[in-house]
Amino acid sequence: MTSEQKEYYQYRLLEIFPGFITWVTLLGIVLISLLKPLLGIYIIIIFDVYWVLRVTYLAIFILISWFRYKKTAKIDWWQELKNKYHNWQEYTHLIFLPTAGEPFEVVDRTFENLTKLKYDQKKLVVILGGEARLANNFQPTADKIKAKYQNIFKEVIITLHPDNLEGELRGKGANLYHMGHEVKKYVDAQGFDYKKLIVSAFDVDTITSDNYFACLTYKFLSHSDPYHTSFQPLAFYHNNVWGSDPFTRVVANSTTFWLLTDLARPDRLFTFSSHSMSWQALIDVGFWQNNIVTEDSRIFLQCFIKYNGHYQTEPMYATVSMNSPYVGPFWRSMVNQYKQMRRWAWGVEHFPYMVWRFSKNKNIPFKKKFIYIWNQTEGVYSWATAPLIILILGHLPLYMAQVYNLSTALAQNTPLILERLMRFGLVGLFMIAIMSTMILPPFPEKAWSRNKLYNYALVVLQWFTFPITMIIFGSIPAVDAQTRLMLGKYMGFNVTEKK
């Protein structure tokens, strides 16, 4: 066996591991419930206690992030920036907006929002990246955008990513990689100082808060080491929230509150979706990886490994808002939502990458390696298994105990124990429901003004669908993604339809 073959099989074992432990867990609970139901009851009680403690632990971090978010929203970052850092004008922002067939209205809304920021638009270079395979759709949009906004920003750059390049995976990462190389030509021709360029990579439907770039510039200038730091905003999915169905709204808000828990723990924070960083770091790692699905998180790992662990993600509680996957027809929206969650769950591909790369880099401190590998492993494992165990498989040993007529005190009292544990867990869910209502944008006047109290109550009550969404848009797409990786059935990049 050659060394290349040996490395291939070693890496494949790492790809198999996450899906393997997920399936061992799920099938193991079924077998134990059938063969040893009392043992299964013990395991389920222990798991539920662990999960309630974990939910309590996460709720604390949600509250910490919540108060930081509310505090950040009250600050006039534009005024703070001008008062404290008089050299802010030396810095230019490069805003990357890759597209994949989105209609003109979606792109135009994003550009229109950028014109309304509390910032100097002449310090913004906006890059709109299209796909050659979709040129017939993209080019008219790009021409209209260029004509409408070229005199507002410092520059509007249009790029077109060639199709079917060798070694690339068709998707956002490949487009961003090409955009980066095209922008480097512009940067070098203009003679920009690499260390005075700040990059933001957004989905094309991203609507930033009016203080976003003022806050980002302030954080960048005040940071002790901004060239080894990514900046992660808080992501909402509010652009089309009032047109969405309850299932889509619950899933979207769940994503926001998951991110809130991570923002409070920067020691484990990856970049996710929208993110910002220095141009110098982006150049050092050779731009976003062009042959994977989850380039938005991988860019952090690229920098972390490049700088031997001397890289971090800084929480930034300024907000960005994007579209939820709702597109009108219910079932089409559900399929769109499922595919989006499966694509996010494909972040499991980071596990073999981390273990492999960390093992070859002896300069990264062991503690940092362990923290990131543990957090990644525990995160994808819980994502796939916890909802299924709590809501479905956890009842199997109780049922089998009844079938076998095992009338022990434990078997008889377990339903009451589990009910109380779940009731305690509902406190955290109720807290999230209230907070999610508080961060929503105003109701559209025409459609919602007649009975606002009723509509707000409906938004809170929609959280009773959470157990269903946890399974359909949580566990199942995560198991799907991990199983595909385990079997070597690699996913391509599925573009979420946006309207």
N, C-alpha and C positions, 0 to 999 in steps of 0.2 A: 504494500500500500504506500503510495507516494505521500509526501508531507501535505500536499494540497488536498488529497482525498481525506487524510486524517483530520485536517482542520475543518473540512466540509462536514464530516460526520459529527465532530465535536460541537460545531455551531448548530447543526440540526438537533442535537440532543437538548441544547438550550432552548431552541424554538419549541420543542415538544413539551418541555417541563411545565409551563403554566397551564396548558390545556389538560395535561396528564393529571396534575393534582386536583384540578377542578372536577374531572370526570371520576377520579378515585373517590373524592368526597361525596359527590351526588349518588353514584352507584353504591358506595359503601353504606350510606345511610339507608338506602332501600334494602340492601342485603341484611344489614344488622336488624332493621325493623322486622323483616320476615323471619329471621332465624333467632334473634335475641331481642325481642321487643323491649324488655326491661332495661337492657343496656342502651338501647336506642333512646329510651326516655331520659336516662341520665345524660346522655350526650346532648340531646335537644335542650334540656334545662340548662346545662353548662353553656351551650352556645348562645341561648337567649339571654342569659345573665351577662355574658361577655358583650353581646350586641347592645343591650340596654346601657351598659357602662360606656361603651364606645359612642353611642348616640349622645349620652350626657357629656362626654368629653368633647365631642364635636360641637355640641350646642354652646359650650363655653367659648369656643373659638369663633363661632358664628356671631355671638354677642360682642366679642372683642372687635371683630372686623366691622360689625354693624355700626358701632359707635365711632370707629375711625372713619368709616365712609361718611357718616353724617357730619362729622367734624370737617372732613375734607371738602364736602359740598358747600359749606358755609364760607370758605375762604375765597377771597378774590385773588386768585393766583396771578392774574395779569398785573394787578397793582403791586403785589408782593414781589414779583419778579423784577419789575422796573425799579422798585425802591431799593432792593438789596443787591441786585447784580446788574451793574451798568454796562457790562460787557456782553449781555445777552444777544445783542445785535450781531455779534461775531459768529453766531451759530446758525446753521441752516438745517432745516428738516427735509428729509427725503421720505416721501409718503408713497409706499408701494401698494397699488391696487390691481391685483391680478383678476382677470375676468374669464368666464367660461360660458359665454352665451347669454348673460343677463340682459334684459331689455334696457333701452335707453333711459327709461324712467327711473330705474333702480340706480344706475350710474349717475345720472343727473342729480338725484336727491343727495347723494354723497358729496358731490362737488359743490352743490348749493350750500350744504351745511358747512363746508370748509370756508366758504366766503363769509360766514357769520360768526366765526370764532373771535374770541377776545385775544387777538394776536395780529402781528403784522404779516399779512398774506404774502408780502414780497420776500419773506423768509421761508416760504414753503415751495419746494419742488415736488410736483405731483406726477407720479409715473403710472400710466394706465397701460396694463399689459394684456394683449389679446392672444388668441390661439390662431395659428394659420389655418387650421382645419375649419375654423368658424369665422373666417375672414369676411365672408359675405354679410354676416350679422354684425361683426365687430367694427368693420371699417366705417360704415355710415355713422355709428354711434361715436366712434373716436373722432371723426371729422367734426361732428356737431359739438362735441365736448371741447375740442381744441379751439374752435372758432369762438365759442361762448366764454371760455375761461382763460385763454392764454394771456390776456392783458391784466388779469387779476392777480395771478400767482407769479412767483419769480420765473417759473418755467412749467409748462405742461409737456411731458415727454410721452410719446406713444411708442410702444414696442410690440413686435409681433413674433411670437414664439414658433419656430418651425416645428413641424410634426414629425414623429417617428425618428427622432435622433437616437443614435446608438447609445445604449446604456441607460436611457432615461425611462422612467415610469410616467406615463401620461397623467398629468395632474397639476395641482397648484404648486408643488415644490419645484417641478421642472420649469414651470412658467416663471416663478420667482428667481430661480437660478439664472435663467436667460435674461430677465429684467436687470438683475444685479450686474451682469457683465456689460450690458448695454449702457447702464447708468455710469459704470466706471469710466467708460469712454468720455462721457459728458463731464464727469467730475474732474478727470485728468486734463481735459481740454480747457476747462475753466480755471484750473489751478487751485482748487479748493484744498484747504488743510484737512486731511482725513480726520483729525481729532476734533474738528469743529463741525462735523456732520453727524446728525442724529437720525437714525433710521426708524421708521414705523411701518410694519407690515400688517395690513388690514385686509379683511374680506371686502369685496367691492360694495357691499351694502352697509358698511360700518358708518354709523353716525356717532361722532364723538361729542362729549359734553363741551360747552363753549369755552371752558377753561382747560381743556385737555392739554394742549401744547404749551400753554403757559405753565401748567403744573409740571409737565414732563421736563421742560427746560429748567425750571427751578430745582427739581429733584436731581437732574443731571449735574447742574452746576454746584449744588450743595453736597453731592455725594463725595465721599473720600476717595473712591476708586471707580469712576463711572465707565472706564474703558474695560473693566472686567465685570460688568453688570448689565443684565437685561432688566427692563422695567415692565411690570405686568399690571395692566389696568383691570378694573372690575367689569365683567361682561354682562350686559343685559340683552334680552331678546324681545325688545318692546316695539320695534318698528311697525309690526303688524299685529300687535297683541290683541287689539279689540276686534280684529276680524278672525282671530283664531278660535278653534274649538277648545273646550276645557282640557282635553288630554294633552294637546300641544302646549297649552299655557303651563300646565303643571310640570311637564318635562323640561320646558325652557327655564322655568323658575328654579327647578331642582338643580339644574346646571349652575345657575348663578349662586345658589347657596352652597353647593359643593365648592365652588371657587372661593367663596367667603371663608370657608374653613381653612383652605390652603394659604390664603393671603395672610392669615394670622400666624402661619408657621413658615417663615422664609427659608428655614434650614432644609425644607423638603420641597420647595416650590419650583416647579418647572414653568417655562413659558407655555401659554395655551392660547390658541386662536390669535387674537390681536396682541402684538407685543412691540416693544421699542428697545433699541440698543445702539451702541456706537457704530459708526461706519468702519472704524479701525478694526474692531473685533470681527465684523462681518467679512472684511477683506482677509484678515488673518486666517479664518477658517474656510475661505473659499466659497462663501455664500451658502444658501440653503441647500440641503441635500436634494438631488434631483431624481432619485430613484426609489423614494419611499412615499408612503401615504401621509404620515404624521410629521411633516417637516416643521410645523409650528413649535412642537416640543423638542424635536431632535436638534434644532439650532442651539438650544441651551446645552445639551449634552456635547455637541461638537465643541462649543467654547469651553465647557468644563474640562474636557479631556485635553484640548489644545493647551490650556493654561495650567495643566497639572492640578486641577481641583481648585485653582484660584479664580473662581467665577461664581457668581450668585445671581439670583433673581430677586429684585427689589419690589415689594408690594407697592402699588400705586393706586390709591382708592379713587382716582378720577375714573369716569365711566365711559364705556363705549356701548353702543346698542346696535344689534343686528336683527335680521329677520328670523322669525321662527320658520320651521319647514311647512307651515300651513300654506296651501296653494289653492284652496277652494273645495273641490270635491272631497268628502270625508275620507274615503278609502285611499285615494291618491295621497292625501296629506299624511295618513298613517304609514303608508309605505315609505314616503319621503322621510318621515321622522325616524322610522326604523333604520333605514339605510344610513342616516346621519349618525345615529347612536352606534351602529356597527362600525362605521368609519372611525369614530372617536375611540371605540373599544379596541380598534386595531392598534392603538398605542401600546398594546402588549408587545409589539415588535421591538420596543425599547429594552425589554428585559434581556434578550440574548445579546443585543448590542452593548448594553452596559456591562454585563458580566464578562463578555469577550474583551472589550476595550479596557476595562478596569484591570483585568488580569494581566494585560500586557504593559500597563503603565504603572511602574513602581514608584512614581513620584507623587501620586495622589495619596493623601493620608488614608489609612485603612478605615478610620472612623467615618470619614465622608463617604467612602465606597459603600460601607455597610448600611449607612442611613439611607442612601438613595436606592440601593438594591432592595432593602427590606421594605421601604415605603412603596416602591413600584410593585413588588411581589404581593404584599398584603393588600394593596389597593385593587389590583386586577382580580385577585382571588375573591375578595369580599364582594366586588362588583358582580361577579358571575354567580356566586353561591348564596350569599346572604338572603336576598329576597325569596329565592326558591325554597330555602330551608325554613325560613321563618313562616312563610305564608302557605306552603304546600307540603313539603316533605316532612316538616316538623310534626305534622298530625298523623303521619303513617304509623309510627310505633304505638301511638295511643289506640289507633284503630285495630292494629294487630293484637294488642294486649286484650282488647275486648273479644276479638275472634277466638283467642286462645283461652279466654275466660280467666285471665290473670287478675284476680281481685285483691291485689296488694294495696296497702295504704298509698304507696307511691303512684300506682296506676290510677287510683281513684282521685287523688288530690292534684295530679299533674295539670289537668285542664284549668283548675282554679289558679294554680301557680303561674301558668303561662298567660292566662287572662290578665292577671295583675301585672305581670311584667310588660305585656303589650300595652296595657292601660298607661303605665308609666312612660312608655315610649311615645305614646300619643301626645304627651305634653310637649315634647320637642316638635312634633309635627304641627301642633296648634300654633306654637310660637312662630314657626316658619310661615304658616298660612297668613298670620297677621302681618308679619314683616313684608311678605311678598305683596300684600295689598297696599302697604304704605309706600312702596317704591314704584308702583305703577304710574304711568303717565295719566293725565286727565282723561276722563271719558269723552269721547266725541260728542259734542253738544247735541247734534241733530238726532243721533241714534240712541243716546243714553240719558238725556237730560230729564226725561219724564219721570223716571223712578230710580234715582241714584242709589237710594238705600237698598232697594231690591237688587240692583246690579252689583253693589259692593258685597252684599251677602252671598250672591251667586259665586263671586270670585273666591270668597273664603270657602264656601261649601264644595267647590270643585276639588279641593284637596282630599275629599273622601274617595276620589278615584286614584289616589296615590298608590295604594297596594297593587292595583291593576297595572299602573304605569311602571312601577318598580320591576314587575316581572316582564311585561311585554317590551318595554323600552329600556330595561336595565339588564336583568339577568340574561334574557334570551339572546339579545345581540352580543353581549359579552361572551357567552358560551359559544355562540356562532363564530365570532372572531378568533377566539382561542383555539377552537377546533380546527378552523381553516389553517391557522399557523402550525398547529400540531401535525396536520396531515400534509403540509407543504402546499396547500391550495392558496397561494398568495393572492391577496386582494389588490385590485386596482383602485384608483381614486374615483369615488362616486361623487359627482357634483350635486349638491343639494339644490333642488329647484327653488327659485326665489321669485316672488311676485309682489 
